[in-house]
Amino acid sequence: MNKLPRTRIKICGLTREQDVEAAVAAGADAVGFVLYEKSPRHVTAQRAAELARRLPPFVTPVLLVVNASPQAIRAACDLVPTATLQFHGDETPDQCQLAAGTRPFLRAARIPVGEAGRSFDLVKYAQDYSAAQAILLDAHVEGFGGGGKAFDWSLLPPNVDAHLVLSGGLTPANVADGIAQLRPRCKSLAVDVSSGVEASKGIKSADKIHQFVAAVRAADKPIAG
């Protein structure tokens, strides 16, 4: 039997205590808090800190920021000292590194939807943001912060020298297919879900969270070989 790598899971856009608890109970590796004010899942840094305090050891809080000032980012990190940062706006490599300092960060790559996705140079993007812990793949939609849309995974390069996080339009029904398509193309693969486990915008469904995690774990089961 060939054992497949364990796919790590982030549940993003959490706004309530019970949703944090549901993500932890289901076995999520990380939870995300959106600090972008125009998002329907926005929370303040103070609220993110309250929710992050409910996390047990080894579950990572992630702070999603969009074109925020270094001062605002540092203030948020002071409130959530164990957080990883996720840059989801127009931040340059230098801006990401300056704002993050020694803190690990993810950089979102906004992949065009449809056939246009073929033109996105993910290999170069990963090289430009080589200081990032991982490149998060999301669909390019109007606005920032994730739009719950999926891009065409098959159009991505066959070999990307980076850790990748697949996001954008994932659900319990399609995440296994996404893992199968993306895992062979990168150093390691994680998945990030928000709208796909919601009852309504900003309100998570504990049942859907558990279904999503179960689907990922099923995709990780050993295969004959």
HELIX and SHEET records of a PDB file:
HELIX    1   1 GLU A   17  ALA A   26  1                                  10    
HELIX    2   2 ALA A   45  ALA A   52  1                                   8    
HELIX    3   3 PRO A   70  LEU A   79  1                                  10    
HELIX    4   4 PRO A   93  ALA A  100  1                                   8    
HELIX    5   5 GLY A  114  SER A  119  5                                   6    
HELIX    6   6 LEU A  122  ASP A  128  1                                   7    
HELIX    7   7 TRP A  153  LEU A  155  5                                   3    
HELIX    8   8 VAL A  175  LEU A  182  1                                   8    
HELIX    9   9 ARG A  183  ARG A  185  5                                   3    
HELIX   10  10 SER A  195  VAL A  197  5                                   3    
HELIX   11  11 ALA A  206  ALA A  219  1                                  14    
SHEET    1   A 9 ARG A   8  ILE A  11  0                                        
SHEET    2   A 9 ALA A  30  VAL A  34  1                                        
SHEET    3   A 9 THR A  60  VAL A  65  1                                        
SHEET    4   A 9 THR A  84  PHE A  87  1                                        
SHEET    5   A 9 PHE A 105  ILE A 111  1                                        
SHEET    6   A 9 ALA A 134  ALA A 139  1                                        
SHEET    7   A 9 HIS A 163  LEU A 166  1                                        
SHEET    8   A 9 SER A 188  VAL A 193  1                                        
SHEET    9   A 9 ARG A   8  ILE A  11  1                                        
SHEET    1   B 2 GLU A 198  SER A 200  0                                        
SHEET    2   B 2 ILE A 203  LYS A 204 -1                                        
END                                                                             
